[in-house]
Amino acid sequence: MIETMTPPVVQDHSDELREKGYCIIRGAVPRETIAALDQDLAGDFARTPFCEGAFYGATTKRFGRLLIRSEHAAALVRHPGILATVEKLLSPWCDRIQLNVTQAIGIHPGAPAQMPHRDQDMWRAPVGEAEYLVNVIWPLTHFTAANGATMVWPSSHGANALAPEPPNTPVAAEMAPGDALLFLGSTLHGAGANTTDEVRRGIVIGYSLGWLKPYENQWLAYPPEIARSFPPELAALVGYRQHRPNLGNYEGQCPSVLLGDGADRPLGAIDALRPDQQAMVDAYLEARQAAS
């Protein structure tokens, strides 16, 4: 008798995000994974200088490129339930999603509350019509209201982003390592004040529409010699995949060509069109042939 493995259930949180603008997934990954990641990043947290500027915070440390700093970061970036949720939320406006950022953040004692903001405002685009981004915050240490847990304004997303004031008061996203906070790019949020004597450490992983310029320059963060070691799905997330029509190409081809052999040879450009565009091109050619 051959036993078949039942695939794990991938939970979709898109309905909750559409309703409230955010949700918390308890126990999204094992705490051991987070502890190992935190240990891998300890040296980077120690070496990284404090930020400059009132928005980033002079009592805060930030650094990116987490996929080359710890092998455990990929488990968060490629979390199947989160990817399924993001795909469902963003796919109406793009051919594919992309990794927007992986960033570690350490908020030190005495840090004031961050200015409330919406991450979609990094792009000058229409508000209330589409979602451009989904962010995920993973705590490396316990997040509490006292040590700077992310403050989220429920139902402040979507068309409510156009309102002069959010409809609800903020809530502190208190979490333990292993939990994950998901929120839309249109959701008002900000780090809380750290009134304790401990450092609040966490990670933000963001996914955006594949045709947007990402927050973190992924091709510089993960050049071909690094991305060649990534699984194909992860390499695609960091930019080694074209977005139809022909966006993000290399010599007219999908940039994944850089991850194989022969990318240094002359390449011929290859159409990468959406189905509707391909149909238009085909109809045009048929019309010309019929007229000739």
C-alpha positions in Angstrom: 0.0 0.0 0.0 1.4 3.4 -1.0 0.8 6.2 1.4 0.2 9.6 0.0 1.2 12.8 1.8 -1.6 15.3 2.3 -0.3 18.8 1.4 -0.4 21.3 4.2 -3.4 23.6 4.4 -2.4 27.1 3.2 -4.5 29.6 5.1 -5.7 32.7 3.2 -6.0 35.9 5.3 -7.0 38.2 2.4 -10.6 38.6 3.6 -9.5 39.8 7.1 -7.0 42.2 5.5 -9.7 43.6 3.2 -12.0 44.1 6.1 -9.7 45.6 8.7 -6.5 46.5 6.8 -4.4 44.3 9.1 -4.3 40.9 10.8 -2.1 39.0 13.2 -1.1 35.4 12.5 -0.2 33.6 15.7 2.5 31.0 15.5 3.1 31.6 11.8 6.6 30.0 12.1 8.3 28.0 14.8 10.0 30.2 17.5 13.2 28.2 16.9 13.4 29.7 13.4 13.0 33.2 14.8 15.6 32.5 17.5 18.1 31.3 15.0 17.5 34.3 12.7 17.9 36.7 15.6 21.2 35.0 16.5 22.4 35.3 12.9 21.6 39.0 12.9 23.0 39.9 16.4 26.4 41.0 15.0 24.7 43.2 12.3 22.6 44.8 15.0 25.7 45.5 17.0 27.7 46.9 14.1 25.0 49.0 12.4 25.0 52.7 13.3 21.9 54.5 14.4 19.7 56.0 11.7 19.6 59.7 10.8 16.4 61.6 10.3 13.2 62.0 12.3 11.3 59.4 10.3 13.8 56.6 10.5 14.6 57.6 14.1 17.9 58.5 15.7 17.4 55.8 18.4 16.6 53.1 15.8 18.9 50.8 13.8 17.9 49.4 10.4 19.6 47.2 7.8 18.5 45.2 4.8 19.7 42.4 2.5 18.5 39.8 5.0 18.5 36.9 2.5 22.3 37.0 2.5 22.7 37.6 6.2 20.8 34.5 7.4 19.7 31.3 5.7 16.6 31.5 8.0 15.2 34.7 6.4 14.0 32.7 3.3 11.5 30.8 5.5 9.8 34.1 6.3 10.0 35.5 2.7 8.6 32.3 1.2 5.9 31.6 3.8 3.2 29.8 1.8 0.2 31.2 3.5 1.5 34.8 3.4 2.5 34.5 -0.3 -0.9 33.1 -1.1 -2.6 36.0 0.7 -0.4 38.6 -1.0 -1.0 37.1 -4.4 -4.7 37.2 -3.9 -4.7 40.8 -2.8 -2.3 42.3 -5.3 -2.9 40.1 -8.4 -5.8 42.2 -9.7 -3.3 45.0 -10.4 -0.1 43.2 -11.6 1.1 40.2 -13.6 3.3 39.1 -10.6 4.3 40.3 -7.2 7.9 41.2 -6.1 9.9 41.4 -2.9 9.8 45.1 -1.9 12.1 44.9 1.1 13.6 42.8 3.8 14.7 45.0 6.7 15.7 44.4 10.3 14.7 47.1 12.8 16.0 47.6 16.4 14.1 50.3 18.4 16.2 51.3 21.4 15.1 52.5 24.8 13.8 56.1 24.8 12.7 56.0 21.2 9.7 58.2 20.6 6.7 57.0 18.7 7.1 57.1 14.9 5.0 59.4 12.8 1.9 57.6 11.7 2.1 56.9 8.0 1.0 54.7 5.0 3.7 52.8 3.2 2.0 53.2 -0.1 2.8 56.9 0.0 6.4 56.1 -1.2 4.8 56.0 -4.6 2.9 59.0 -6.0 -0.1 57.0 -7.2 -3.9 57.3 -6.9 -5.2 56.5 -3.4 -8.2 54.3 -2.6 -8.4 52.6 -6.0 -5.8 49.9 -5.7 -3.5 48.3 -3.2 0.2 48.5 -4.1 1.8 46.8 -1.1 1.4 44.2 1.7 3.9 44.4 4.6 4.6 41.7 7.2 6.3 42.5 10.5 7.9 39.6 12.3 9.0 40.2 15.9 12.4 38.9 16.9 11.7 39.9 20.5 8.3 40.2 22.2 6.4 43.3 21.0 4.5 45.1 23.8 2.7 48.3 24.1 5.5 49.6 26.3 8.5 48.7 24.2 7.3 50.1 20.8 5.0 47.5 19.3 3.6 48.6 16.0 0.6 50.8 16.3 -2.1 50.1 13.7 -5.3 52.1 12.9 -8.1 49.5 12.1 -10.1 50.2 8.9 -7.9 53.1 7.9 -7.1 51.4 4.6 -8.4 51.6 1.1 -10.8 54.5 0.4 -10.5 55.5 4.1 -7.0 56.6 3.4 -8.5 59.7 1.8 -10.3 60.7 5.0 -8.8 63.5 7.0 -8.8 61.4 10.2 -8.8 57.6 10.6 -12.1 56.1 11.7 -10.8 54.3 14.7 -8.2 54.7 17.5 -4.9 52.8 17.1 -4.2 49.4 18.6 -0.8 48.0 19.7 0.1 44.9 17.8 1.5 42.9 20.7 3.1 39.7 19.5 5.6 37.0 20.4 8.4 35.7 18.2 6.8 33.4 15.6 3.8 35.6 15.2 3.3 37.9 12.1 1.5 41.1 11.6 0.2 41.7 8.0 -1.1 45.0 6.9 -1.9 46.7 3.6 0.2 49.5 2.2 -2.9 51.8 2.6 -3.2 51.1 6.4 -2.1 53.8 8.8 0.5 52.6 11.2 3.7 53.5 13.0 6.1 52.2 15.6 5.2 52.9 19.2 7.4 54.6 21.8 9.9 52.4 23.6 9.5 53.4 27.3 11.4 50.3 28.6 15.1 49.5 29.0 15.1 46.8 26.4 15.7 46.9 22.6 12.6 45.9 20.5 13.9 44.0 17.5 11.9 42.9 14.5 11.8 42.4 10.8 9.7 43.9 8.1 9.2 42.0 4.8 7.3 43.7 2.1 5.7 42.6 -1.2 4.6 45.0 -3.9 3.2 45.1 -7.4 5.8 43.7 -9.7 5.9 46.8 -12.0 6.7 49.2 -9.2 10.2 50.4 -8.3 10.9 48.6 -5.1 12.0 50.2 -1.8 15.1 48.1 -1.7 17.1 47.8 -4.9 16.9 44.0 -5.2 19.4 43.5 -8.0 22.1 45.4 -6.0 21.1 43.6 -2.8 21.2 40.2 -4.6 23.4 40.4 -7.8 23.4 37.4 -10.1 26.4 35.7 -8.4 24.3 35.6 -5.2 20.9 34.9 -6.8 22.2 31.9 -8.6 22.2 30.1 -5.3 18.5 30.9 -4.7 15.7 28.5 -5.5 14.0 29.7 -8.7 10.9 31.0 -6.9 13.0 33.1 -4.6 15.1 34.4 -7.4 11.9 35.4 -9.2 10.6 37.3 -6.1 13.8 39.4 -5.9 13.5 40.5 -9.6 14.9 37.8 -11.8 11.7 37.4 -13.7 10.1 39.7 -16.3 6.8 41.5 -15.6 4.7 41.4 -18.8 4.8 43.4 -21.0 8.6 43.3 -21.2 9.3 45.2 -17.9 12.5 44.5 -16.1 14.1 42.7 -19.0 17.8 42.1 -19.7 18.7 42.5 -23.4 15.1 42.0 -24.2 14.8 38.7 -22.3 13.8 37.5 -18.9 16.6 38.5 -16.4 16.6 34.9 -15.2 18.9 34.4 -18.1 21.6 35.9 -15.9 21.4 33.0 -13.6 22.4 30.4 -16.2 25.2 29.9 -18.6 25.7 32.0 -21.7 24.4 35.3 -20.5 27.5 37.0 -21.9 26.6 36.0 -25.5 24.6 38.2 -27.8 20.9 37.8 -27.0 17.8 38.3 -29.2 14.9 40.1 -27.7 11.8 38.0 -27.1 8.2 39.3 -26.8 6.8 39.0 -23.3 3.2 40.2 -23.6 0.1 39.9 -21.6 -2.6 37.7 -23.3 -4.7 40.7 -24.2 -1.7 42.4 -25.9 -0.7 39.2 -27.7 -4.2 38.9 -29.0 -4.1 42.5 -30.3 -0.7 41.8 -32.1 -2.1 38.6 -33.6 -5.2 40.3 -34.8 -3.2 43.1 -36.4 -1.0 40.6 -38.2 -4.0 38.7 -39.4 -5.6 41.9 -40.7 -2.4 42.8 -42.6 -2.1 39.4 -44.1 -5.7 39.5 -45.2 -5.2 42.9 -46.8 -2.1 41.9 -48.7 
